[in-house]
Amino acid sequence: MRWSLRAILGSLQLPVAALGLVVLVSTWQLFGTLEPPPTGSDGFAHGLAGFFLLLFGVAGYAIFVTGLLIPPGPGYGIEFTRKQR
């Protein structure tokens, strides 16, 4: 059986979207459990950690959206109509 490029990319739609969702949820959870900076410090390390968590969250969201934008293959993935895109 020969696979077309559309079928191969279509089979990757849901795994890529799931990866992005896992990164986004784990980043949100890590940000929620981030401890406040100790009293008397300037909070630089806390702010830097928050900044990198923000970058990871944006990257997870971008991966999730990119996964949903991959066109579905025959029998794979989530199909959107023209009005939904």
Biopython code that builds the backbone (N, CA, C, O; Angstrom):
import numpy as np
from Bio.PDB.StructureBuilder import StructureBuilder

atoms = [
    (1, "MET", "N", (0.835, -1.170, 0.000)),
    (1, "MET", "CA", (0.000, 0.000, 0.000)),
    (1, "MET", "C", (0.886, 1.242, 0.000)),
    (1, "MET", "O", (1.794, 1.372, 0.821)),
    (2, "ARG", "N", (0.620, 2.116, -0.897)),
    (2, "ARG", "CA", (1.409, 3.329, -1.017)),
    (2, "ARG", "C", (0.684, 4.489, -0.333)),
    (2, "ARG", "O", (-0.498, 4.732, -0.577)),
    (3, "TRP", "N", (1.407, 5.187, 0.515)),
    (3, "TRP", "CA", (0.827, 6.308, 1.254)),
    (3, "TRP", "C", (1.108, 7.606, 0.508)),
    (3, "TRP", "O", (2.208, 7.811, -0.007)),
    (4, "SER", "N", (0.121, 8.468, 0.455)),
    (4, "SER", "CA", (0.334, 9.781, -0.138)),
    (4, "SER", "C", (0.830, 10.738, 0.942)),
    (4, "SER", "O", (0.713, 10.462, 2.136)),
    (5, "LEU", "N", (1.374, 11.847, 0.510)),
    (5, "LEU", "CA", (1.862, 12.845, 1.458)),
    (5, "LEU", "C", (0.720, 13.395, 2.301)),
    (5, "LEU", "O", (0.906, 13.680, 3.484)),
    (6, "ARG", "N", (-0.445, 13.547, 1.712)),
    (6, "ARG", "CA", (-1.607, 14.050, 2.449)),
    (6, "ARG", "C", (-2.022, 13.072, 3.550)),
    (6, "ARG", "O", (-2.403, 13.496, 4.641)),
    (7, "ALA", "N", (-1.951, 11.794, 3.278)),
    (7, "ALA", "CA", (-2.310, 10.803, 4.293)),
    (7, "ALA", "C", (-1.295, 10.788, 5.430)),
    (7, "ALA", "O", (-1.665, 10.634, 6.593)),
    (8, "ILE", "N", (-0.017, 10.946, 5.096)),
    (8, "ILE", "CA", (1.020, 10.963, 6.132)),
    (8, "ILE", "C", (0.877, 12.198, 7.005)),
    (8, "ILE", "O", (0.927, 12.101, 8.231)),
    (9, "LEU", "N", (0.701, 13.361, 6.383)),
    (9, "LEU", "CA", (0.519, 14.588, 7.163)),
    (9, "LEU", "C", (-0.784, 14.560, 7.949)),
    (9, "LEU", "O", (-0.839, 15.048, 9.077)),
    (10, "GLY", "N", (-1.821, 13.996, 7.365)),
    (10, "GLY", "CA", (-3.103, 13.911, 8.053)),
    (10, "GLY", "C", (-3.047, 13.039, 9.287)),
    (10, "GLY", "O", (-3.749, 13.290, 10.266)),
    (11, "SER", "N", (-2.212, 12.011, 9.241)),
    (11, "SER", "CA", (-2.084, 11.152, 10.416)),
    (11, "SER", "C", (-1.286, 11.827, 11.528)),
    (11, "SER", "O", (-1.326, 11.379, 12.674)),
    (12, "LEU", "N", (-0.564, 12.893, 11.206)),
    (12, "LEU", "CA", (0.206, 13.623, 12.214)),
    (12, "LEU", "C", (-0.589, 14.760, 12.858)),
    (12, "LEU", "O", (-0.108, 15.382, 13.805)),
    (13, "GLN", "N", (-1.793, 15.041, 12.364)),
    (13, "GLN", "CA", (-2.560, 16.180, 12.869)),
    (13, "GLN", "C", (-2.839, 16.061, 14.365)),
    (13, "GLN", "O", (-2.514, 16.972, 15.127)),
    (14, "LEU", "N", (-3.423, 14.975, 14.784)),
    (14, "LEU", "CA", (-3.793, 14.830, 16.185)),
    (14, "LEU", "C", (-2.595, 14.646, 17.121)),
    (14, "LEU", "O", (-2.621, 15.206, 18.217)),
    (15, "PRO", "N", (-1.544, 13.895, 16.756)),
    (15, "PRO", "CA", (-0.386, 13.818, 17.660)),
    (15, "PRO", "C", (0.320, 15.166, 17.867)),
    (15, "PRO", "O", (0.772, 15.459, 18.973)),
    (16, "VAL", "N", (0.417, 15.983, 16.817)),
    (16, "VAL", "CA", (1.061, 17.291, 16.964)),
    (16, "VAL", "C", (0.195, 18.201, 17.835)),
    (16, "VAL", "O", (0.715, 18.916, 18.692)),
    (17, "ALA", "N", (-1.114, 18.178, 17.623)),
    (17, "ALA", "CA", (-2.013, 18.988, 18.446)),
    (17, "ALA", "C", (-1.980, 18.518, 19.904)),
    (17, "ALA", "O", (-2.012, 19.343, 20.817)),
    (18, "ALA", "N", (-1.917, 17.216, 20.127)),
    (18, "ALA", "CA", (-1.857, 16.686, 21.490)),
    (18, "ALA", "C", (-0.547, 17.085, 22.166)),
    (18, "ALA", "O", (-0.543, 17.401, 23.356)),
    (19, "LEU", "N", (0.555, 17.075, 21.433)),
    (19, "LEU", "CA", (1.841, 17.499, 21.990)),
    (19, "LEU", "C", (1.779, 18.960, 22.425)),
    (19, "LEU", "O", (2.241, 19.304, 23.513)),
    (20, "GLY", "N", (1.218, 19.811, 21.589)),
    (20, "GLY", "CA", (1.075, 21.213, 21.943)),
    (20, "GLY", "C", (0.195, 21.405, 23.154)),
    (20, "GLY", "O", (0.482, 22.253, 24.000)),
    (21, "LEU", "N", (-0.882, 20.626, 23.256)),
    (21, "LEU", "CA", (-1.780, 20.737, 24.397)),
    (21, "LEU", "C", (-1.093, 20.266, 25.678)),
    (21, "LEU", "O", (-1.302, 20.855, 26.739)),
    (22, "VAL", "N", (-0.283, 19.222, 25.598)),
    (22, "VAL", "CA", (0.454, 18.731, 26.772)),
    (22, "VAL", "C", (1.454, 19.783, 27.239)),
    (22, "VAL", "O", (1.571, 20.031, 28.439)),
    (23, "VAL", "N", (2.178, 20.405, 26.309)),
    (23, "VAL", "CA", (3.134, 21.453, 26.674)),
    (23, "VAL", "C", (2.408, 22.628, 27.307)),
    (23, "VAL", "O", (2.878, 23.183, 28.300)),
    (24, "LEU", "N", (1.268, 23.014, 26.746)),
    (24, "LEU", "CA", (0.509, 24.149, 27.265)),
    (24, "LEU", "C", (-0.025, 23.871, 28.666)),
    (24, "LEU", "O", (0.079, 24.727, 29.545)),
    (25, "VAL", "N", (-0.590, 22.699, 28.887)),
    (25, "VAL", "CA", (-1.151, 22.360, 30.203)),
    (25, "VAL", "C", (-0.047, 22.203, 31.246)),
    (25, "VAL", "O", (-0.200, 22.664, 32.377)),
    (26, "SER", "N", (1.048, 21.567, 30.886)),
    (26, "SER", "CA", (2.132, 21.399, 31.861)),
    (26, "SER", "C", (2.772, 22.739, 32.206)),
    (26, "SER", "O", (3.178, 22.944, 33.350)),
    (27, "THR", "N", (2.873, 23.652, 31.248)),
    (27, "THR", "CA", (3.396, 24.980, 31.529)),
    (27, "THR", "C", (2.460, 25.738, 32.455)),
    (27, "THR", "O", (2.908, 26.411, 33.383)),
    (28, "TRP", "N", (1.167, 25.631, 32.205)),
    (28, "TRP", "CA", (0.184, 26.285, 33.065)),
    (28, "TRP", "C", (0.267, 25.740, 34.496)),
    (28, "TRP", "O", (0.178, 26.495, 35.464)),
    (29, "GLN", "N", (0.438, 24.425, 34.613)),
    (29, "GLN", "CA", (0.542, 23.809, 35.935)),
    (29, "GLN", "C", (1.831, 24.255, 36.644)),
    (29, "GLN", "O", (1.804, 24.558, 37.836)),
    (30, "LEU", "N", (2.938, 24.297, 35.930)),
    (30, "LEU", "CA", (4.192, 24.748, 36.533)),
    (30, "LEU", "C", (4.112, 26.213, 36.955)),
    (30, "LEU", "O", (4.643, 26.586, 38.001)),
    (31, "PHE", "N", (3.460, 27.034, 36.158)),
    (31, "PHE", "CA", (3.316, 28.438, 36.507)),
    (31, "PHE", "C", (2.448, 28.607, 37.754)),
    (31, "PHE", "O", (2.685, 29.505, 38.562)),
    (32, "GLY", "N", (1.454, 27.751, 37.905)),
    (32, "GLY", "CA", (0.590, 27.818, 39.076)),
    (32, "GLY", "C", (1.272, 27.381, 40.354)),
    (32, "GLY", "O", (0.896, 27.828, 41.437)),
    (33, "THR", "N", (2.266, 26.517, 40.251)),
    (33, "THR", "CA", (2.975, 26.037, 41.445)),
    (33, "THR", "C", (4.280, 26.784, 41.697)),
    (33, "THR", "O", (5.046, 26.415, 42.588)),
    (34, "LEU", "N", (4.534, 27.830, 40.919)),
    (34, "LEU", "CA", (5.754, 28.616, 41.097)),
    (34, "LEU", "C", (5.678, 29.375, 42.426)),
    (34, "LEU", "O", (4.727, 30.115, 42.676)),
    (35, "GLU", "N", (6.679, 29.184, 43.257)),
    (35, "GLU", "CA", (6.677, 29.818, 44.576)),
    (35, "GLU", "C", (7.038, 31.293, 44.451)),
    (35, "GLU", "O", (7.796, 31.671, 43.558)),
    (36, "PRO", "N", (6.505, 32.125, 45.329)),
    (36, "PRO", "CA", (6.853, 33.549, 45.284)),
    (36, "PRO", "C", (8.314, 33.761, 45.674)),
    (36, "PRO", "O", (8.907, 32.929, 46.361)),
    (37, "PRO", "N", (8.881, 34.862, 45.240)),
    (37, "PRO", "CA", (10.290, 35.105, 45.581)),
    (37, "PRO", "C", (10.447, 35.330, 47.081)),
    (37, "PRO", "O", (9.521, 35.808, 47.737)),
    (38, "PRO", "N", (11.612, 34.990, 47.626)),
    (38, "PRO", "CA", (11.828, 35.191, 49.062)),
    (38, "PRO", "C", (11.818, 36.682, 49.416)),
    (38, "PRO", "O", (12.130, 37.545, 48.595)),
    (39, "THR", "N", (11.457, 36.939, 50.638)),
    (39, "THR", "CA", (11.416, 38.315, 51.110)),
    (39, "THR", "C", (12.816, 38.910, 51.112)),
    (39, "THR", "O", (13.776, 38.272, 51.544)),
    (40, "GLY", "N", (12.915, 40.119, 50.631)),
    (40, "GLY", "CA", (14.204, 40.800, 50.608)),
    (40, "GLY", "C", (14.971, 40.619, 49.311)),
    (40, "GLY", "O", (16.027, 41.229, 49.141)),
    (41, "SER", "N", (14.483, 39.813, 48.405)),
    (41, "SER", "CA", (15.180, 39.656, 47.129)),
    (41, "SER", "C", (14.515, 40.566, 46.098)),
    (41, "SER", "O", (13.407, 41.060, 46.307)),
    (42, "ASP", "N", (15.205, 40.776, 44.995)),
    (42, "ASP", "CA", (14.644, 41.638, 43.959)),
    (42, "ASP", "C", (13.681, 40.887, 43.044)),
    (42, "ASP", "O", (12.983, 41.514, 42.247)),
    (43, "GLY", "N", (13.630, 39.567, 43.140)),
    (43, "GLY", "CA", (12.691, 38.772, 42.357)),
    (43, "GLY", "C", (13.130, 38.529, 40.920)),
    (43, "GLY", "O", (12.307, 38.172, 40.077)),
    (44, "PHE", "N", (14.424, 38.719, 40.625)),
    (44, "PHE", "CA", (14.897, 38.543, 39.260)),
    (44, "PHE", "C", (14.744, 37.104, 38.786)),
    (44, "PHE", "O", (14.265, 36.860, 37.679)),
    (45, "ALA", "N", (15.149, 36.152, 39.622)),
    (45, "ALA", "CA", (15.054, 34.731, 39.230)),
    (45, "ALA", "C", (13.592, 34.324, 39.048)),
    (45, "ALA", "O", (13.272, 33.553, 38.143)),
    (46, "HIS", "N", (12.716, 34.830, 39.892)),
    (46, "HIS", "CA", (11.297, 34.523, 39.780)),
    (46, "HIS", "C", (10.729, 35.103, 38.475)),
    (46, "HIS", "O", (9.962, 34.443, 37.774)),
    (47, "GLY", "N", (11.108, 36.319, 38.169)),
    (47, "GLY", "CA", (10.657, 36.946, 36.933)),
    (47, "GLY", "C", (11.208, 36.253, 35.703)),
    (47, "GLY", "O", (10.510, 36.112, 34.698)),
    (48, "LEU", "N", (12.456, 35.821, 35.777)),
    (48, "LEU", "CA", (13.063, 35.111, 34.647)),
    (48, "LEU", "C", (12.385, 33.761, 34.433)),
    (48, "LEU", "O", (12.145, 33.360, 33.294)),
    (49, "ALA", "N", (12.079, 33.065, 35.517)),
    (49, "ALA", "CA", (11.362, 31.795, 35.394)),
    (49, "ALA", "C", (9.976, 32.017, 34.807)),
    (49, "ALA", "O", (9.528, 31.242, 33.962)),
    (50, "GLY", "N", (9.297, 33.067, 35.245)),
    (50, "GLY", "CA", (7.983, 33.382, 34.688)),
    (50, "GLY", "C", (8.054, 33.726, 33.215)),
    (50, "GLY", "O", (7.172, 33.347, 32.445)),
    (51, "PHE", "N", (9.099, 34.444, 32.813)),
    (51, "PHE", "CA", (9.274, 34.796, 31.403)),
    (51, "PHE", "C", (9.463, 33.549, 30.534)),
    (51, "PHE", "O", (8.855, 33.429, 29.471)),
    (52, "PHE", "N", (10.307, 32.626, 30.994)),
    (52, "PHE", "CA", (10.534, 31.415, 30.208)),
    (52, "PHE", "C", (9.302, 30.512, 30.204)),
    (52, "PHE", "O", (9.039, 29.840, 29.207)),
    (53, "LEU", "N", (8.551, 30.484, 31.291)),
    (53, "LEU", "CA", (7.300, 29.732, 31.283)),
    (53, "LEU", "C", (6.308, 30.352, 30.308)),
    (53, "LEU", "O", (5.558, 29.633, 29.648)),
    (54, "LEU", "N", (6.296, 31.677, 30.209)),
    (54, "LEU", "CA", (5.451, 32.345, 29.226)),
    (54, "LEU", "C", (5.861, 31.948, 27.810)),
    (54, "LEU", "O", (5.003, 31.685, 26.968)),
    (55, "LEU", "N", (7.161, 31.904, 27.543)),
    (55, "LEU", "CA", (7.628, 31.492, 26.213)),
    (55, "LEU", "C", (7.241, 30.050, 25.904)),
    (55, "LEU", "O", (6.831, 29.744, 24.784)),
    (56, "PHE", "N", (7.369, 29.157, 26.895)),
    (56, "PHE", "CA", (6.970, 27.767, 26.681)),
    (56, "PHE", "C", (5.462, 27.666, 26.443)),
    (56, "PHE", "O", (5.017, 26.859, 25.628)),
    (57, "GLY", "N", (4.680, 28.476, 27.147)),
    (57, "GLY", "CA", (3.232, 28.472, 26.951)),
    (57, "GLY", "C", (2.854, 28.941, 25.557)),
    (57, "GLY", "O", (1.975, 28.355, 24.924)),
    (58, "VAL", "N", (3.502, 29.983, 25.074)),
    (58, "VAL", "CA", (3.234, 30.478, 23.718)),
    (58, "VAL", "C", (3.663, 29.438, 22.691)),
    (58, "VAL", "O", (2.977, 29.234, 21.689)),
    (59, "ALA", "N", (4.789, 28.784, 22.932)),
    (59, "ALA", "CA", (5.246, 27.735, 22.010)),
    (59, "ALA", "C", (4.276, 26.554, 22.007)),
    (59, "ALA", "O", (3.991, 25.997, 20.946)),
    (60, "GLY", "N", (3.767, 26.165, 23.172)),
    (60, "GLY", "CA", (2.783, 25.083, 23.234)),
    (60, "GLY", "C", (1.505, 25.435, 22.507)),
    (60, "GLY", "O", (0.926, 24.596, 21.815)),
    (61, "TYR", "N", (1.058, 26.683, 22.660)),
    (61, "TYR", "CA", (-0.147, 27.126, 21.950)),
    (61, "TYR", "C", (0.093, 27.121, 20.438)),
    (61, "TYR", "O", (-0.778, 26.708, 19.672)),
    (62, "ALA", "N", (1.273, 27.579, 20.009)),
    (62, "ALA", "CA", (1.585, 27.593, 18.577)),
    (62, "ALA", "C", (1.646, 26.175, 18.010)),
    (62, "ALA", "O", (1.187, 25.940, 16.892)),
    (63, "ILE", "N", (2.200, 25.236, 18.759)),
    (63, "ILE", "CA", (2.252, 23.846, 18.302)),
    (63, "ILE", "C", (0.840, 23.268, 18.223)),
    (63, "ILE", "O", (0.517, 22.548, 17.278)),
    (64, "PHE", "N", (-0.001, 23.579, 19.209)),
    (64, "PHE", "CA", (-1.384, 23.100, 19.207)),
    (64, "PHE", "C", (-2.146, 23.619, 17.988)),
    (64, "PHE", "O", (-2.830, 22.854, 17.308)),
    (65, "VAL", "N", (-2.026, 24.901, 17.719)),
    (65, "VAL", "CA", (-2.731, 25.491, 16.576)),
    (65, "VAL", "C", (-2.178, 24.947, 15.266)),
    (65, "VAL", "O", (-2.941, 24.678, 14.338)),
    (66, "THR", "N", (-0.864, 24.784, 15.179)),
    (66, "THR", "CA", (-0.260, 24.230, 13.968)),
    (66, "THR", "C", (-0.748, 22.805, 13.726)),
    (66, "THR", "O", (-0.988, 22.416, 12.584)),
    (67, "GLY", "N", (-0.895, 22.034, 14.788)),
    (67, "GLY", "CA", (-1.416, 20.675, 14.644)),
    (67, "GLY", "C", (-2.836, 20.666, 14.113)),
    (67, "GLY", "O", (-3.189, 19.807, 13.305)),
    (68, "LEU", "N", (-3.658, 21.613, 14.557)),
    (68, "LEU", "CA", (-5.034, 21.666, 14.056)),
    (68, "LEU", "C", (-5.108, 22.205, 12.633)),
    (68, "LEU", "O", (-6.080, 21.936, 11.927)),
    (69, "LEU", "N", (-4.103, 22.960, 12.199)),
    (69, "LEU", "CA", (-4.109, 23.502, 10.834)),
    (69, "LEU", "C", (-3.590, 22.513, 9.796)),
    (69, "LEU", "O", (-3.749, 22.745, 8.597)),
    (70, "ILE", "N", (-2.978, 21.420, 10.227)),
    (70, "ILE", "CA", (-2.536, 20.404, 9.278)),
    (70, "ILE", "C", (-3.777, 19.803, 8.628)),
    (70, "ILE", "O", (-4.688, 19.367, 9.332)),
    (71, "PRO", "N", (-3.828, 19.772, 7.299)),
    (71, "PRO", "CA", (-5.029, 19.230, 6.652)),
    (71, "PRO", "C", (-5.187, 17.738, 6.943)),
    (71, "PRO", "O", (-4.217, 16.985, 6.860)),
    (72, "PRO", "N", (-6.400, 17.307, 7.282)),
    (72, "PRO", "CA", (-6.596, 15.893, 7.626)),
    (72, "PRO", "C", (-6.484, 15.004, 6.400)),
    (72, "PRO", "O", (-6.827, 15.401, 5.286)),
    (73, "GLY", "N", (-6.004, 13.811, 6.626)),
    (73, "GLY", "CA", (-5.923, 12.836, 5.558)),
    (73, "GLY", "C", (-7.229, 12.062, 5.458)),
    (73, "GLY", "O", (-8.155, 12.298, 6.233)),
    (74, "PRO", "N", (-7.302, 11.155, 4.522)),
    (74, "PRO", "CA", (-8.525, 10.363, 4.381)),
    (74, "PRO", "C", (-8.706, 9.440, 5.587)),
    (74, "PRO", "O", (-7.933, 8.501, 5.778)),
    (75, "GLY", "N", (-9.730, 9.712, 6.399)),
    (75, "GLY", "CA", (-10.015, 8.894, 7.565)),
    (75, "GLY", "C", (-9.242, 9.268, 8.807)),
    (75, "GLY", "O", (-9.348, 8.577, 9.820)),
    (76, "TYR", "N", (-8.458, 10.350, 8.765)),
    (76, "TYR", "CA", (-7.663, 10.758, 9.920)),
    (76, "TYR", "C", (-8.010, 12.187, 10.298)),
    (76, "TYR", "O", (-8.403, 12.988, 9.451)),
    (77, "GLY", "N", (-7.862, 12.496, 11.567)),
    (77, "GLY", "CA", (-7.886, 13.869, 12.025)),
    (77, "GLY", "C", (-9.244, 14.502, 12.123)),
    (77, "GLY", "O", (-10.279, 13.846, 12.004)),
    (78, "ILE", "N", (-9.214, 15.805, 12.346)),
    (78, "ILE", "CA", (-10.412, 16.615, 12.507)),
    (78, "ILE", "C", (-10.580, 17.440, 11.248)),
    (78, "ILE", "O", (-9.648, 18.126, 10.828)),
    (79, "GLU", "N", (-11.756, 17.384, 10.641)),
    (79, "GLU", "CA", (-12.011, 18.153, 9.433)),
    (79, "GLU", "C", (-12.789, 19.417, 9.767)),
    (79, "GLU", "O", (-13.746, 19.380, 10.541)),
    (80, "PHE", "N", (-12.374, 20.535, 9.182)),
    (80, "PHE", "CA", (-13.052, 21.802, 9.332)),
    (80, "PHE", "C", (-13.649, 22.211, 8.003)),
    (80, "PHE", "O", (-13.082, 21.914, 6.952)),
    (81, "THR", "N", (-14.784, 22.887, 8.032)),
    (81, "THR", "CA", (-15.361, 23.437, 6.807)),
    (81, "THR", "C", (-14.683, 24.768, 6.503)),
    (81, "THR", "O", (-13.889, 25.262, 7.304)),
    (82, "ARG", "N", (-14.993, 25.344, 5.354)),
    (82, "ARG", "CA", (-14.387, 26.626, 5.003)),
    (82, "ARG", "C", (-14.788, 27.736, 5.967)),
    (82, "ARG", "O", (-13.979, 28.616, 6.263)),
    (83, "LYS", "N", (-16.016, 27.709, 6.457)),
    (83, "LYS", "CA", (-16.482, 28.749, 7.370)),
    (83, "LYS", "C", (-15.830, 28.607, 8.747)),
    (83, "LYS", "O", (-15.676, 29.605, 9.451)),
    (84, "GLN", "N", (-15.451, 27.413, 9.140)),
    (84, "GLN", "CA", (-14.814, 27.219, 10.433)),
    (84, "GLN", "C", (-13.359, 27.634, 10.421)),
    (84, "GLN", "O", (-12.827, 28.020, 11.462)),
    (85, "ARG", "N", (-12.708, 27.569, 9.297)),
    (85, "ARG", "CA", (-11.308, 27.987, 9.235)),
    (85, "ARG", "C", (-11.258, 29.462, 9.171)),
    (85, "ARG", "O", (-10.173, 30.041, 9.112)),
]
sb = StructureBuilder()
sb.init_structure("model")
sb.init_model(0)
sb.init_chain("A")
sb.init_seg("    ")
for serial, (resi, resn, name, xyz) in enumerate(atoms, 1):
    if name == "N":
        sb.init_residue(resn, " ", resi, " ")
    sb.init_atom(name, np.array(xyz, "f"), 0.0, 1.0, " ", f" {name:<3s}", serial, name[0])
structure = sb.get_structure()
